Amino acid sequence: MTAPRLSRRVAHLAPSPTASVARAAQALAASGVDVVDFGLGEPDFPTPEFVRQAGIAAIEAGHTRYTDNAGNPALRDAIAAKYRREQGADCARENVLVTAGAKQAVFNVCHALFEEGDEVALFSPYWVSFPEIVRLCGAAPLVVPTDIGSGWKPTAAALDRAATARTRGVIVNSPSNPSGAVVEPDELARILDWCDARDAILIFDETYDHFLYDGRKHVSAAALRTRHPGRVVVAGAASKTYAMTGWRLGWAVAESRLVAAMASYQSHSTSNASSISQEAVRAAISDVARSEGSVAEMLAHYTRRRGLMLGRLSAIPGIECVAPEGAFYAFPRVEALYARKKISGSVEFCRRLLDEAHVAAVPGEAFGVDACVRFSFATSIERVEEGLRRFEEWLVAAP
């Protein structure tokens, strides 16, 4: 059979490494092996009951038809109200586009703004889909390194050193997947000043905005939209905050003309996000008291798991691990162990860890930093303990 000729867009497209890890772990588990999955990128908690009931009520009430491409007006109003309430942002319905997750929000923004010849700056470690989304719209990802000594934090100085005359966009993910780094308020202001001076757009992905530790407060670029008109696009999602990954519901917040352009683009790709998910998320966002209670409960569990994982990893000779300030991942530097285990890099490290110790992790190469691996603590404290025990035993075993 003759294979179809693939377009240049997809011929060199890399599949999601996190999805690949998940498939490998699931296949091993399906064969009867007990796998501790530190590769997970989603909450291990159920969607809150009142949110589930809102979804059921939407079905029973017949909210199963198309909505406006940009989203149900009532949900867009609720999202705008969230940003006014939480960030003091100047935000109204026309500034909100409802999408099938934050990933689609970033995808839509990039396709609406960038094209061949443009560069989009990404701070490494970056979320795995950012470079591929940029390439899919014809632009080139420009990797801006950060380092473990600074806690993997993005800075305007690093951006300025790496940028060229072609740099039209900057993506900042805070709290970060995979490092948990949180951008400092003064650096966020400096990055936006840089965007003003260079006629660039900041895409600010805040998918983990409600999961921060040690009393830190979320710093959102949404609060700076008025000060930097036309420079800020915020991507957010219900996925992590309300444990709704499978509901596929996110949003973009931007200047109204850009929202209209993205809505037009979306009308020719996916049309509206799920009408049922929209109703459920409207309940989650609008019922502040119950939502805050749900988030606080999840955060308490993540805090205990974070402490356990950080303490155990930091005690292992050859591993360097800074405390994640947000999200639910640790991103330890394990490069010093490669020679000991006769391993060439993070991909082989994670493959052997899964095959030999039955612990799933994601190679740092997927995030642009081959010296590290990503461990998720979005699993029970008992599984965190078991996975770390296996990991420690595997490290001291013969190569």
C-alpha positions as CSV (number, residue, x, y, z in Angstrom):
1,M,0.0,0.0,0.0
2,T,1.3,3.5,-0.9
3,A,1.8,5.7,2.1
4,P,0.3,9.2,1.9
5,R,2.7,12.1,1.4
6,L,2.7,14.0,4.6
7,S,2.7,17.8,4.7
8,R,5.9,19.6,5.9
9,R,3.8,20.7,8.9
10,V,3.5,17.2,10.3
11,A,6.3,15.3,8.7
12,H,8.8,16.5,11.4
13,L,6.2,17.0,14.2
14,A,7.4,15.3,17.5
15,P,4.7,13.4,19.3
16,S,4.0,14.5,22.9
17,P,6.7,12.9,25.1
18,T,4.4,13.0,28.1
19,A,1.7,11.1,26.2
20,S,4.4,8.6,25.1
21,V,5.4,8.0,28.7
22,A,1.8,7.6,29.7
23,R,1.3,5.0,27.0
24,A,4.4,3.0,28.0
25,A,3.4,3.0,31.6
26,Q,-0.2,2.0,30.8
27,A,1.0,-0.9,28.6
28,L,3.3,-2.2,31.3
29,A,0.5,-1.9,33.9
30,A,-1.9,-3.7,31.5
31,S,0.5,-6.6,31.4
32,G,0.1,-7.0,35.2
33,V,3.1,-5.0,36.4
34,D,2.6,-2.6,39.4
35,V,3.8,0.7,38.0
36,V,4.2,3.8,40.1
37,D,3.3,6.6,37.7
38,F,5.3,9.9,38.3
39,G,4.6,10.8,34.7
40,L,1.1,12.0,35.4
41,G,0.2,15.5,34.4
42,E,-3.2,15.6,35.9
43,P,-4.8,15.8,39.4
44,D,-5.6,12.4,40.9
45,F,-8.7,13.8,42.5
46,P,-12.3,13.6,41.2
47,T,-14.0,16.6,39.7
48,P,-15.9,18.3,42.6
49,E,-19.4,16.9,43.1
50,F,-21.2,20.1,42.6
51,V,-19.4,20.6,39.3
52,R,-20.2,17.1,38.2
53,Q,-23.9,17.7,39.0
54,A,-23.8,20.9,37.0
55,G,-22.7,18.9,34.0
56,I,-25.4,16.3,34.5
57,A,-28.0,19.1,34.9
58,A,-26.8,20.6,31.6
59,I,-27.4,17.3,29.8
60,E,-30.9,16.9,31.4
61,A,-31.8,20.5,30.6
62,G,-30.9,19.9,26.9
63,H,-27.8,22.1,26.8
64,T,-26.3,19.8,24.2
65,R,-26.4,22.0,21.1
66,Y,-23.9,24.4,19.5
67,T,-23.0,27.5,21.4
68,D,-21.4,30.7,20.1
69,N,-18.0,29.9,18.7
70,A,-16.4,32.1,21.3
71,G,-18.3,30.4,24.1
72,N,-21.5,30.7,26.0
73,P,-22.0,34.4,26.9
74,A,-22.8,33.5,30.5
75,L,-19.5,31.5,30.8
76,R,-17.5,34.3,29.2
77,D,-19.0,36.7,31.7
78,A,-18.1,34.4,34.6
79,I,-14.5,34.2,33.4
80,A,-14.3,37.9,33.0
81,A,-15.7,38.3,36.5
82,K,-13.0,35.9,37.8
83,Y,-10.2,38.1,36.5
84,R,-11.8,41.2,37.9
85,R,-12.2,39.5,41.3
86,E,-8.9,37.8,41.5
87,Q,-6.6,40.1,39.7
88,G,-8.4,43.5,39.6
89,A,-8.1,43.2,35.8
90,D,-10.1,45.3,33.3
91,C,-11.9,42.4,31.7
92,A,-15.3,42.0,30.0
93,R,-17.0,39.4,27.9
94,E,-15.5,40.6,24.6
95,N,-12.0,39.9,26.1
96,V,-12.7,36.2,26.6
97,L,-12.5,33.3,24.2
98,V,-13.6,29.8,25.5
99,T,-11.5,27.0,24.1
100,A,-11.0,23.2,24.4
101,G,-8.4,23.5,27.1
102,A,-5.5,26.0,27.5
103,K,-3.5,24.1,24.8
104,Q,-6.1,25.2,22.2
105,A,-5.9,28.8,23.6
106,V,-2.2,28.9,23.0
107,F,-2.6,27.2,19.6
108,N,-5.2,29.8,18.5
109,V,-3.1,32.7,19.7
110,C,0.0,31.6,17.9
111,H,-1.9,31.0,14.6
112,A,-3.6,34.3,14.9
113,L,-0.4,36.2,15.5
114,F,2.7,34.5,14.0
115,E,3.8,33.2,10.7
116,E,6.9,32.2,8.7
117,G,9.9,34.4,9.5
118,D,8.7,35.1,13.0
119,E,10.3,33.8,16.2
120,V,8.6,33.1,19.5
121,A,10.7,33.0,22.6
122,L,10.3,30.1,25.1
123,F,12.0,29.9,28.5
124,S,13.5,26.5,29.0
125,P,12.5,24.2,30.6
126,Y,9.3,24.8,28.6
127,W,6.1,22.8,28.4
128,V,6.5,20.1,25.7
129,S,3.8,21.5,23.3
130,F,5.1,25.1,23.1
131,P,7.8,24.5,20.4
132,E,5.6,22.3,18.3
133,I,2.7,24.8,18.4
134,V,5.0,27.5,17.3
135,R,6.4,25.4,14.5
136,L,2.9,24.5,13.3
137,C,2.0,28.1,12.6
138,G,5.2,28.4,10.6
139,A,7.2,30.4,13.1
140,A,10.4,29.3,14.8
141,P,10.8,28.6,18.6
142,L,13.6,30.6,20.2
143,V,14.8,28.8,23.3
144,V,15.8,31.2,26.2
145,P,17.8,29.2,28.8
146,T,17.2,29.5,32.6
147,D,19.2,27.7,35.2
148,I,18.6,25.7,38.3
149,G,20.7,28.1,40.4
150,S,17.9,30.8,39.9
151,G,15.2,28.2,40.4
152,W,14.5,28.1,36.7
153,K,13.0,31.6,36.7
154,P,12.5,33.5,33.5
155,T,14.1,37.0,33.3
156,A,14.0,39.9,30.9
157,A,17.8,40.0,30.8
158,A,18.0,36.4,29.5
159,L,15.2,37.2,27.0
160,D,17.1,40.3,25.7
161,R,20.3,38.3,25.2
162,A,18.6,35.7,23.1
163,A,16.2,37.7,21.1
164,T,16.6,38.9,17.6
165,A,14.9,41.4,15.3
166,R,12.5,38.5,14.3
167,T,11.2,37.9,17.9
168,R,7.5,38.8,17.8
169,G,6.3,36.8,20.8
170,V,7.2,35.5,24.2
171,I,5.6,32.6,26.1
172,V,5.8,32.5,29.9
173,N,4.3,29.6,31.8
174,S,3.9,30.4,35.5
175,P,3.7,28.3,37.7
176,S,5.8,26.3,35.3
177,N,5.3,22.8,34.0
178,P,7.8,21.1,34.5
179,S,9.9,23.1,37.1
180,G,7.2,24.7,39.3
181,A,9.0,28.0,38.9
182,V,6.9,31.2,39.4
183,V,7.9,34.4,37.6
184,E,8.8,37.2,40.0
185,P,6.4,40.3,39.8
186,D,9.3,42.7,38.9
187,E,10.6,40.3,36.2
188,L,7.1,40.0,34.7
189,A,6.9,43.8,34.5
190,R,10.3,44.0,32.9
191,I,9.4,41.3,30.3
192,L,6.3,43.3,29.4
193,D,8.4,46.5,29.2
194,W,10.6,44.6,26.8
195,C,7.6,43.5,24.7
196,D,6.5,47.1,24.5
197,A,9.9,48.2,23.3
198,R,10.2,45.4,20.8
199,D,6.6,45.3,19.5
200,A,6.1,41.8,20.8
201,I,3.2,39.9,22.4
202,L,3.4,38.1,25.8
203,I,1.4,34.8,25.9
204,F,1.0,34.0,29.6
205,D,0.0,30.4,30.4
206,E,-1.3,30.2,34.0
207,T,-2.9,26.8,34.0
208,Y,-1.6,26.1,37.5
209,D,-2.6,29.5,38.9
210,H,-4.3,28.1,42.1
211,F,-1.5,25.7,43.1
212,L,1.3,27.6,44.9
213,Y,3.2,26.8,48.0
214,D,4.7,28.5,51.1
215,G,2.2,31.3,51.0
216,R,3.2,32.6,47.5
217,K,0.5,34.5,45.6
218,H,-0.1,34.1,41.9
219,V,1.1,36.9,39.8
220,S,-0.9,37.1,36.6
221,A,-0.2,39.1,33.5
222,A,-3.9,39.8,33.3
223,A,-3.4,42.4,36.1
224,L,-1.0,44.3,33.7
225,R,-3.2,44.3,30.6
226,T,-4.3,48.0,31.1
227,R,-0.7,49.1,31.6
228,H,0.4,47.3,28.5
229,P,-2.6,47.5,26.1
230,G,-2.5,45.0,23.3
231,R,0.6,43.2,24.6
232,V,-0.9,40.5,26.9
233,V,-2.7,37.3,26.1
234,V,-3.5,35.0,29.1
235,A,-4.3,31.3,28.7
236,G,-6.1,29.6,31.5
237,A,-8.0,26.4,32.1
238,A,-10.4,24.5,34.4
239,S,-8.3,21.3,34.0
240,K,-6.0,21.5,37.0
241,T,-7.9,23.9,39.3
242,Y,-11.1,21.9,39.3
243,A,-9.7,18.5,38.4
244,M,-11.4,18.6,35.0
245,T,-8.7,17.5,32.6
246,G,-11.1,15.3,30.6
247,W,-13.7,18.0,30.3
248,R,-11.4,19.9,28.0
249,L,-12.3,23.5,28.8
250,G,-10.0,26.5,28.8
251,W,-9.9,30.1,27.8
252,A,-7.9,33.0,26.4
253,V,-8.1,36.6,27.7
254,A,-6.9,39.3,25.3
255,E,-7.7,42.5,23.5
256,S,-11.2,42.3,22.0
257,R,-10.0,42.4,18.3
258,L,-7.6,39.6,18.9
259,V,-10.4,37.6,20.6
260,A,-12.6,38.1,17.6
261,A,-9.9,37.0,15.2
262,M,-9.2,33.9,17.3
263,A,-12.9,33.1,17.5
264,S,-13.1,33.3,13.7
265,Y,-10.1,31.0,13.4
266,Q,-11.7,28.6,15.9
267,S,-15.0,28.6,13.9
268,H,-13.1,26.9,11.1
269,S,-11.3,24.3,13.3
270,T,-13.3,23.0,16.3
271,S,-16.2,25.5,16.6
272,N,-17.3,25.9,20.2
273,A,-16.0,23.9,23.2
274,S,-18.3,21.3,24.7
275,S,-21.6,22.9,25.7
276,I,-21.8,20.5,28.7
277,S,-18.3,21.3,29.9
278,Q,-19.1,25.0,29.6
279,E,-22.0,24.7,31.9
280,A,-20.0,22.7,34.5
281,V,-17.1,25.2,34.4
282,R,-19.5,28.1,34.8
283,A,-20.7,26.5,38.0
284,A,-17.1,25.9,39.2
285,I,-16.1,29.5,38.6
286,S,-19.3,31.1,39.9
287,D,-19.6,29.2,43.1
288,V,-16.5,30.7,44.7
289,A,-16.9,29.3,48.2
290,R,-17.2,25.6,47.1
291,S,-14.5,26.0,44.5
292,E,-12.1,27.5,47.0
293,G,-12.8,24.7,49.4
294,S,-12.0,22.1,46.8
295,V,-8.8,23.8,45.7
296,A,-7.7,24.1,49.3
297,E,-8.2,20.4,49.9
298,M,-6.2,19.4,46.9
299,L,-3.4,21.9,47.7
300,A,-3.1,20.5,51.2
301,H,-2.4,17.0,49.8
302,Y,0.0,18.4,47.1
303,T,1.9,20.3,49.9
304,R,2.5,17.1,51.9
305,R,3.5,15.1,48.8
306,R,5.8,18.0,47.7
307,G,7.6,18.0,51.0
308,L,8.1,14.2,50.9
309,M,9.4,14.1,47.4
310,L,11.6,17.2,47.7
311,G,13.1,15.9,51.0
312,R,13.9,12.4,49.6
313,L,15.2,13.6,46.3
314,S,17.5,16.3,47.8
315,A,19.0,13.7,50.1
316,I,20.3,11.5,47.3
317,P,23.9,12.2,46.4
318,G,24.3,13.4,42.9
319,I,20.8,14.9,42.6
320,E,20.1,18.6,42.7
321,C,16.5,19.6,43.2
322,V,15.1,23.1,43.9
323,A,11.7,23.4,45.6
324,P,8.9,23.8,43.1
325,E,7.0,27.0,44.0
326,G,3.8,25.9,42.2
327,A,2.2,23.2,40.1
328,F,2.7,19.5,41.2
329,Y,6.1,18.5,39.7
330,A,9.7,18.1,40.9
331,F,12.4,18.7,38.2
332,P,15.6,17.2,39.7
333,R,18.9,17.5,38.0
334,V,20.1,13.9,37.6
335,E,22.9,14.3,35.1
336,A,25.6,13.3,37.6
337,L,24.0,9.9,37.8
338,Y,24.2,9.1,34.1
339,A,27.8,7.9,34.2
340,R,27.1,5.8,37.3
341,K,24.2,4.0,35.6
342,K,26.0,4.0,32.2
343,I,23.2,6.0,30.7
344,S,23.5,8.4,27.8
345,G,20.7,10.9,28.7
346,S,17.3,11.6,30.2
347,V,15.4,9.5,27.7
348,E,17.4,6.3,28.4
349,F,17.3,7.2,32.2
350,C,13.5,7.2,32.2
351,R,13.2,4.2,29.9
352,R,15.4,2.1,32.2
353,L,13.7,3.4,35.3
354,L,10.4,2.2,34.0
355,D,11.7,-1.1,32.7
356,E,13.8,-2.0,35.7
357,A,12.1,-0.3,38.7
358,H,8.6,0.1,37.2
359,V,8.6,3.9,38.0
360,A,7.3,6.2,35.2
361,A,8.9,9.7,34.8
362,V,9.3,12.1,31.9
363,P,12.7,12.8,30.4
364,G,13.9,16.4,30.7
365,E,14.9,16.3,27.0
366,A,11.2,16.8,26.3
367,F,11.3,20.1,28.2
368,G,14.6,21.3,26.6
369,V,16.8,20.3,29.6
370,D,18.4,16.8,29.1
371,A,20.1,17.0,32.5
372,C,16.8,16.6,34.4
373,V,13.7,14.4,34.7
374,R,10.2,15.4,35.7
375,F,8.5,13.6,38.6
376,S,4.8,14.3,39.2
377,F,3.5,14.1,42.8
378,A,-0.1,14.1,41.5
379,T,-0.6,10.7,43.1
380,S,-1.2,9.5,46.7
381,I,1.3,9.9,49.4
382,E,1.6,6.1,49.6
383,R,2.5,5.9,46.0
384,V,5.0,8.7,46.3
385,E,6.7,6.8,49.1
386,E,6.7,3.6,47.1
387,G,8.0,5.2,44.0
388,L,10.8,7.0,45.8
389,R,11.8,3.7,47.5
390,R,12.0,2.0,44.2
391,F,13.9,4.9,42.7
392,E,16.5,4.9,45.5
393,E,17.0,1.1,45.3
394,W,17.4,1.3,41.5
395,L,20.0,4.0,41.8
396,V,22.3,1.9,44.0
397,A,21.7,-1.3,42.0
398,A,24.4,-2.5,39.6
399,P,24.2,-0.7,36.2
